[in-house]
Amino acid sequence: MTHFVLVAGAWLGAWAWDEVAPALREAGHGVDALTLSGLAEKRRTPAGQQTHVRDVVGHVERHDLRDVVLVGHSYSGVPVGQAAERIGDRLRRVVFVDSSVPVDGQSFLDAFPSDHIREALPAHGGDWPPLPADDYAGQDLTDEQIHRIVGEGTPHPGATLTEPAVLGRPLGELPATYVKCLLDGPEPPPAVAALVREGRWELAEMDTGHWPMFSQPRQLARVLETAAKG
């Protein structure tokens, strides 16, 4: 049985998958939604990026999961991509949902213009504060969904953003699908686009914004199922 491990991006916890997980279970899959250290109900747990990698690897190994599809959304693509190569033959596939991807020796913040985030960290106790509601406009979200994301989101531990990724092999060796949410931009990151052109990764597109687990949860579940088949 395919087992999905769902990991949401910055500020979010396992609760972000509340509408995706049931759809996958209805289709007969095993599903775990994972909250990373320092977020949501684990907010008081200190965390760096490698803590988040260990969160994912530890969960898979502790529960002896097999035929695993790791799903990383947004920020979480960075630790999930590293965890994918560390769980060995337990991995079926990794799915990056409109996410960053790990680059050996680089941090999450190295991947795009991020001076505003770096400047915000000291002013907020070393954490990245959740975005204001206005920043979710144009992303196919209802007012109620935006209210939930903003209201339940927690500050994201800054060390996870500045600590470099550690990869033991080229990223393209992972069996992977990248899901691009088109309202957040038409193109995946350059490194991903190159792997897709080379035929090493598959590309799926969704006509929605950056938070498809809220805006189109059942459609996302179907995309994840398709991706799992490779």
C-alpha positions as CSV (number, residue, x, y, z in Angstrom):
1,M,0.0,0.0,0.0
2,T,1.3,3.4,-0.9
3,H,1.9,5.6,2.1
4,F,1.9,9.4,1.7
5,V,3.8,11.5,4.2
6,L,2.5,15.1,3.8
7,V,4.7,18.1,4.9
8,A,3.4,21.6,4.5
9,G,5.5,24.8,4.1
10,A,6.4,27.7,6.3
11,W,4.1,28.6,9.2
12,L,1.9,25.6,8.7
13,G,1.4,22.3,10.5
14,A,-0.2,19.0,9.8
15,W,-3.6,20.7,10.0
16,A,-2.9,22.2,6.5
17,W,-3.7,18.8,5.0
18,D,-7.1,18.4,6.7
19,E,-9.0,18.2,3.3
20,V,-6.3,16.4,1.3
21,A,-5.6,13.5,3.7
22,P,-9.2,12.1,3.8
23,A,-9.4,12.1,0.0
24,L,-6.2,10.0,-0.2
25,R,-7.5,7.6,2.5
26,E,-10.8,7.2,0.6
27,A,-8.7,6.0,-2.3
28,G,-7.1,3.4,-0.2
29,H,-3.8,4.9,0.7
30,G,-2.0,5.3,4.0
31,V,-1.6,8.9,4.9
32,D,0.4,10.8,7.6
33,A,0.4,14.6,7.8
34,L,3.5,15.7,9.6
35,T,4.1,18.8,11.7
36,L,7.8,19.9,11.7
37,S,9.6,20.9,14.8
38,G,9.1,24.6,15.8
39,L,5.7,24.9,14.2
40,A,2.0,24.5,15.2
41,E,1.7,22.1,18.2
42,K,5.5,21.7,18.2
43,R,6.1,25.5,18.2
44,R,8.3,25.4,21.4
45,T,10.7,22.8,20.0
46,P,14.0,24.4,18.7
47,A,14.6,23.6,15.1
48,G,17.1,24.0,12.3
49,Q,16.8,22.7,8.8
50,Q,18.5,19.4,9.6
51,T,16.1,19.0,12.5
52,H,13.3,19.1,9.9
53,V,15.1,16.5,7.8
54,R,15.4,14.3,10.9
55,D,11.7,14.8,11.6
56,V,10.8,13.3,8.3
57,V,13.3,10.5,8.3
58,G,12.5,9.6,11.9
59,H,8.8,9.4,11.2
60,V,9.3,7.1,8.3
61,E,11.7,4.8,10.2
62,R,9.9,4.9,13.5
63,H,6.6,3.7,11.9
64,D,8.4,1.3,9.5
65,L,6.7,2.9,6.5
66,R,7.3,1.3,3.1
67,D,6.4,2.4,-0.5
68,V,6.5,6.0,0.8
69,V,5.6,9.0,-1.2
70,L,7.1,12.1,0.5
71,V,5.2,15.3,-0.3
72,G,6.9,18.6,0.4
73,H,5.1,21.9,-0.1
74,S,6.9,25.3,-0.4
75,Y,9.7,25.6,2.1
76,S,9.3,21.9,3.1
77,G,10.6,20.8,-0.3
78,V,14.1,21.5,1.0
79,P,14.0,19.2,4.0
80,V,11.8,16.6,2.2
81,G,14.2,16.4,-0.7
82,Q,17.0,15.7,1.7
83,A,15.0,13.1,3.6
84,A,14.0,11.4,0.4
85,E,17.6,10.3,-0.3
86,R,18.1,9.2,3.3
87,I,15.2,6.7,3.5
88,G,16.6,4.5,0.9
89,D,14.4,1.8,-0.6
90,R,11.5,2.9,1.5
91,L,11.0,5.7,-1.0
92,R,8.5,5.2,-3.8
93,R,8.6,8.9,-5.0
94,V,9.0,12.4,-3.8
95,V,6.5,15.1,-4.9
96,F,7.4,18.8,-4.6
97,V,4.3,21.0,-4.5
98,D,5.2,24.4,-5.7
99,S,8.2,24.2,-3.6
100,S,11.9,25.1,-3.2
101,V,14.2,22.1,-3.7
102,P,17.5,21.4,-1.9
103,V,20.8,22.4,-3.3
104,D,23.9,21.0,-1.6
105,G,25.6,23.7,0.5
106,Q,22.8,26.3,0.0
107,S,20.1,27.4,2.4
108,F,16.4,28.0,1.6
109,L,17.1,31.8,1.6
110,D,19.9,31.4,-0.9
111,A,17.5,30.3,-3.6
112,F,15.7,33.6,-4.3
113,P,15.9,37.3,-3.4
114,S,15.4,37.2,0.3
115,D,16.9,40.3,1.9
116,H,13.5,41.3,3.3
117,I,13.2,37.9,5.1
118,R,16.7,38.1,6.5
119,E,16.0,41.6,7.8
120,A,12.7,40.4,9.4
121,L,14.3,37.6,11.5
122,P,16.2,39.7,14.1
123,A,13.1,41.9,14.6
124,H,10.9,38.9,15.4
125,G,13.1,36.9,17.7
126,G,14.9,35.0,15.0
127,D,11.6,33.8,13.5
128,W,9.9,34.5,10.1
129,P,6.5,35.9,10.9
130,P,3.4,34.7,9.0
131,L,2.4,36.8,6.0
132,P,-0.4,39.3,6.4
133,A,-3.8,38.5,4.9
134,D,-3.3,40.8,1.9
135,D,-0.3,38.8,0.7
136,Y,-2.6,35.8,-0.1
137,A,-4.7,37.8,-2.6
138,G,-4.9,36.4,-6.1
139,Q,-4.0,32.8,-5.0
140,D,-7.5,31.2,-5.5
141,L,-8.3,31.3,-1.7
142,T,-11.5,32.3,-0.1
143,D,-11.6,34.8,2.7
144,E,-12.3,32.0,5.1
145,Q,-9.3,30.0,3.9
146,I,-7.1,33.0,4.2
147,H,-8.4,33.7,7.7
148,R,-7.5,30.1,8.7
149,I,-4.0,30.2,7.3
150,V,-3.2,33.5,8.9
151,G,-5.0,32.7,12.2
152,E,-3.5,29.2,12.7
153,G,-0.1,29.8,11.2
154,T,2.8,30.2,13.6
155,P,6.2,32.0,13.2
156,H,8.6,29.9,11.3
157,P,12.0,29.1,12.9
158,G,14.7,31.2,11.2
159,A,17.5,28.7,11.6
160,T,15.7,26.4,9.2
161,L,15.9,29.1,6.5
162,T,19.6,29.8,6.9
163,E,21.1,26.4,7.5
164,P,22.5,24.8,4.3
165,A,21.1,21.7,2.7
166,V,23.3,18.5,2.7
167,L,22.9,16.1,-0.3
168,G,24.8,13.0,-0.8
169,R,24.0,12.6,-4.5
170,P,22.6,14.6,-7.4
171,L,19.0,15.7,-6.9
172,G,18.0,14.4,-10.3
173,E,18.6,10.8,-9.1
174,L,15.5,11.0,-7.0
175,P,12.3,9.7,-8.6
176,A,10.3,12.9,-8.5
177,T,7.3,14.9,-9.7
178,Y,7.2,18.7,-9.4
179,V,3.7,20.2,-9.1
180,K,3.7,23.8,-10.4
181,C,0.8,26.0,-9.2
182,L,0.3,28.4,-12.1
183,L,-1.2,31.4,-10.2
184,D,2.1,31.6,-8.3
185,G,4.1,31.9,-11.6
186,P,4.2,29.8,-14.8
187,E,7.7,28.2,-14.4
188,P,9.3,25.9,-11.8
189,P,12.7,26.9,-10.3
190,P,15.5,26.7,-12.9
191,A,17.1,23.6,-11.4
192,V,13.7,21.8,-11.6
193,A,13.0,23.0,-15.2
194,A,16.4,21.6,-16.3
195,L,15.6,18.2,-14.8
196,V,12.2,18.2,-16.4
197,R,13.7,19.0,-19.8
198,E,16.2,16.2,-19.4
199,G,13.3,13.8,-18.7
200,R,14.5,13.0,-15.3
201,W,11.6,14.5,-13.4
202,E,7.9,14.7,-14.3
203,L,6.0,18.0,-14.2
204,A,2.4,18.5,-13.2
205,E,0.5,21.7,-13.3
206,M,-2.4,23.0,-11.3
207,D,-4.4,26.1,-12.2
208,T,-4.5,27.5,-8.7
209,G,-2.3,29.4,-6.2
210,H,0.6,28.5,-4.0
211,W,-1.6,26.8,-1.3
212,P,-3.5,24.1,-3.3
213,M,-4.2,22.0,-0.2
214,F,-6.7,24.8,0.7
215,S,-7.8,26.1,-2.7
216,Q,-8.1,22.7,-4.5
217,P,-7.7,19.9,-2.0
218,R,-9.4,17.1,-3.9
219,Q,-7.7,18.0,-7.2
220,L,-4.4,18.0,-5.3
221,A,-5.1,14.6,-3.9
222,R,-5.7,13.3,-7.5
223,V,-2.5,14.9,-8.7
224,L,-0.6,13.2,-5.8
225,E,-2.1,9.8,-6.7
226,T,-1.1,10.2,-10.3
227,A,2.4,11.2,-9.3
228,A,2.7,8.2,-7.1
229,K,2.3,5.9,-10.1
230,G,5.3,7.5,-11.7
